[in-house]
């Protein structure tokens, strides 16, 4: 198993004491790193420590707490995002109180920790993702930058995306690159790949949306676009290799510590599983 399922399973096994009892050590993303990235409150605190902006938000563990947070933010629409879920499960955009209550109930039920993040809407902002990789010697490389054609409000998994980014200025890209390196270090992913998501509005600057301490659907796009096998490299890094010790799969001459550079554009679009519709009840 990989992705969000593996993270949730690792946390559950650690909380139950099974890992300690059986002498199992997590490699790659450690338990504190998983918690720091997936726990909405811990992530917000981590971003504050390194001076990065996140949307005004609050953490709710009950419907009553969620309603208080909504009043504090002061306006709809609001984004509801459960912690420890995959592909936006249980979350959504609420345009009024009735929708907000329904989404919060679904989010609390779906969350591994019964925790939802309620944040100010950034609908219409541009959305970008950067896939980064770190080794145990603290070398960090940028694998690929990805731009969502659809603005904020359409989940990344459902959006048409393009690699590399097309509408960032060089200064904007360099800032997001620096932020991504700072984030993977602050969260504490010792080695492996991570996916960092940003919202950008030229009039307001950049804000951090979230960071996944794992490979994602976007990571698959990044691997195909650059030829850099993120999952394979992450596995090697987790057993002790450093990026400069692993040969690049494409050139066979340079090490993986050389950041990929592409001279083409790769586009990903979501695909509906139409074959499943006939069996839906």
C-alpha positions in Angstrom: 0.0 0.0 0.0 1.1 3.5 -0.6 -0.2 7.1 -0.4 -2.8 8.1 2.2 -3.8 4.6 3.0 -0.3 3.7 4.1 0.0 6.9 6.2 -3.3 6.2 8.0 -2.3 2.6 8.6 1.1 3.6 10.0 -0.5 6.1 12.4 -3.0 3.5 13.6 -0.4 0.8 14.1 1.8 3.3 16.1 -1.1 4.5 18.2 -2.1 0.9 19.0 1.4 0.1 20.2 1.9 -2.6 17.5 5.0 -1.1 16.0 6.8 -0.8 19.4 5.6 -4.3 20.4 6.9 -5.9 17.2 10.1 -3.7 17.0 9.1 -2.2 13.7 10.7 1.2 12.7 9.1 3.5 10.2 11.4 4.7 7.5 11.0 7.6 5.1 8.3 9.7 6.6 8.5 9.3 10.4 5.5 9.4 12.7 6.1 13.0 13.9 6.4 14.1 10.2 3.2 12.4 9.2 1.4 14.0 12.2 2.9 17.4 11.4 1.8 17.3 7.8 -1.6 15.6 8.2 -2.8 17.2 11.5 -4.2 20.5 10.4 -3.4 22.4 13.6 0.2 21.1 13.7 0.7 22.0 10.1 -0.6 25.5 10.5 1.8 26.0 13.5 4.7 24.7 11.5 4.0 27.2 8.7 3.8 30.0 11.2 7.2 29.0 12.6 8.9 29.5 9.2 6.9 32.6 8.3 4.7 31.3 5.6 1.1 32.4 5.1 -1.9 30.1 5.3 -5.6 31.1 4.8 -7.4 32.3 7.9 -8.7 29.1 9.5 -9.6 27.0 12.5 -9.7 23.4 13.6 -13.0 21.8 14.6 -13.6 18.4 16.3 -17.4 18.8 16.8 -20.1 20.5 14.8 -20.4 23.2 17.5 -16.7 24.1 17.2 -17.0 24.3 13.5 -19.9 26.7 13.7 -17.9 29.0 16.1 -15.0 29.0 13.6 -17.3 29.9 10.7 -18.5 32.9 12.7 -15.0 34.0 13.5 -14.0 33.9 9.8 -17.1 35.8 9.1 -18.2 35.0 5.5 -19.1 32.3 3.1 -18.0 30.4 1.1 -15.8 28.3 3.4 -13.6 25.4 2.6 -14.0 22.3 4.8 -11.1 19.8 4.7 -10.9 16.7 7.0 -7.5 15.5 8.3 -6.1 12.2 7.2 -8.3 11.6 4.2 -7.7 10.8 0.5 -8.7 12.9 -2.5 -10.8 15.4 -0.6 -13.1 12.7 0.9 -15.6 14.2 3.3 -14.6 17.8 2.4 -16.1 20.5 0.2 -17.1 24.1 -0.3 -20.0 25.5 1.7 -21.8 28.5 0.3 -24.3 28.8 3.2 -24.9 27.5 6.8 -27.0 24.6 5.8 -24.3 23.3 3.4 -21.7 24.0 5.9 -23.3 21.9 8.6 -23.8 19.0 6.2 -20.2 19.0 4.9 -18.8 19.3 8.5 -20.8 16.3 9.6 -19.5 14.3 6.6 -15.9 15.6 7.2 -15.9 14.7 10.9 -17.1 11.2 10.1 -14.5 10.7 7.4 -11.5 12.0 9.3 -9.2 9.5 10.8 -8.9 11.9 13.9 -12.4 13.4 13.8 -10.8 16.7 12.9 -11.7 19.2 10.1 -10.0 22.4 8.9 -12.3 25.2 8.1 -10.6 28.0 6.2 -11.4 31.1 4.2 -12.2 30.5 0.6 -9.5 31.2 -2.0 -11.8 30.4 -4.9 -10.5 31.6 -8.2 -6.8 31.8 -7.1 -4.3 30.0 -9.2 -3.1 26.6 -7.8 0.3 25.1 -8.1 2.1 22.0 -6.9 5.8 21.3 -6.4 7.1 17.8 -6.0 10.3 17.7 -3.9 12.6 15.0 -2.7 15.0 14.9 0.3 17.7 12.5 1.4 19.1 11.8 4.9 22.1 14.1 4.1 19.6 17.0 3.8 20.0 17.3 0.0 16.7 18.6 -1.5 15.9 18.5 -5.2 12.9 19.9 -7.0 11.5 17.2 -9.3 8.7 19.1 -11.1 6.4 22.1 -10.9 2.8 21.6 -11.9 0.0 24.1 -12.6 -3.7 23.5 -12.3 -5.6 24.8 -15.3 -8.7 25.0 -13.1 -8.5 27.6 -10.3 -8.8 26.9 -6.6 -12.1 25.3 -5.9 -11.6 22.3 -8.2 -9.8 19.4 -6.5 -6.3 18.7 -7.9 -7.3 15.1 -8.7 -10.2 16.4 -10.8 -8.4 19.2 -12.4 -6.5 19.4 -15.7 -2.9 20.0 -14.8 0.2 21.0 -16.8 3.9 20.5 -16.2 6.0 22.6 -16.0 4.1 25.6 -14.7 3.2 28.1 -17.4 2.1 31.4 -15.8 4.5 31.9 -12.9 7.1 34.6 -13.2 10.7 33.4 -12.4 10.6 35.3 -9.1 7.3 33.7 -8.1 8.6 30.2 -9.0 11.8 30.7 -7.1 9.9 31.8 -4.0 7.6 28.7 -4.2 10.8 26.6 -4.7 12.4 28.1 -1.6 9.1 27.7 0.4 8.9 24.0 -0.6 12.4 23.3 0.6 11.7 25.1 3.9 8.5 23.1 4.4 9.9 19.6 3.8 12.6 20.4 6.3 10.3 22.0 8.9 7.8 19.1 8.7 10.7 16.7 9.1 10.4 14.3 6.2 13.9 12.8 6.6 13.9 11.2 3.1 11.6 10.6 0.2 9.2 12.6 -1.9 6.6 15.1 -0.8 4.0 17.2 -2.6 3.5 20.8 -1.7 0.5 22.8 -2.8 0.2 26.6 -3.1 -2.4 29.2 -4.0 -1.2 32.3 -5.8 -3.0 35.6 -6.5 -0.8 38.2 -8.1 -2.6 40.9 -6.0 -2.2 39.1 -2.7 0.9 36.9 -2.9 1.2 33.2 -2.2 -0.3 31.0 0.5 0.4 27.4 1.5 -2.6 25.1 1.0 -1.1 21.8 2.3 1.8 19.4 2.1 1.5 15.6 1.6 4.5 13.6 3.0 4.0 11.0 0.3 3.6 10.5 -3.4 0.3 11.5 -4.9 -1.6 11.4 -8.1 0.4 14.6 -9.1 3.6 12.8 -8.3 2.7 10.2 -11.0 2.3 13.1 -13.4 5.7 14.5 -12.3 7.4 11.2 -12.8 6.0 10.8 -16.3 6.8 14.4 -17.3 10.4 14.3 -16.1 11.3 10.6 -16.3 12.4 10.8 -12.7 11.0 7.6 -10.9 9.9 9.3 -7.7 8.6 6.1 -6.0 11.7 4.1 -6.9 14.0 6.8 -5.7 12.1 7.3 -2.4 12.5 3.5 -1.7 16.2 3.7 -2.2 16.5 6.8 -0.1 14.6 5.2 2.7 17.2 2.4 3.1 20.1 4.8 3.3 21.2 5.9 -0.1 21.7 9.6 -0.8 20.7 11.4 -4.0 24.3 11.7 -5.3 24.7 7.9 -4.9 21.8 7.0 -7.2 22.3 7.2 -11.0 19.7 9.1 -13.0 17.5 6.6 -14.9 17.4 8.7 -18.0 21.0 9.9 -18.5 22.7 6.9 -16.8 25.6 9.3 -16.2 24.5 12.0 -13.9 23.3 11.3 -10.3 19.7 11.8 -9.0 20.9 14.9 -7.2 20.7 16.8 -10.5 17.3 18.4 -10.8 15.3 17.3 -13.9 14.8 19.8 -16.7 12.3 19.3 -19.4 11.9 20.9 -22.8 8.3 19.8 -23.4 4.8 20.2 -21.8 2.9 17.3 -20.2 -0.9 17.6 -19.6 -3.0 15.4 -17.3 -6.7 15.3 -17.3 -9.1 13.4 -15.0 -10.7 10.3 -16.4 -14.1 9.2 -15.4 -14.6 5.4 -14.8 -17.6 5.2 -17.0 -17.6 1.4 -16.8 -18.6 1.7 -13.1 -21.7 3.8 -13.8 -23.9 0.8 -14.9 -23.3 -0.9 -11.6 -24.2 2.1 -9.4 -27.3 1.8 -7.4 
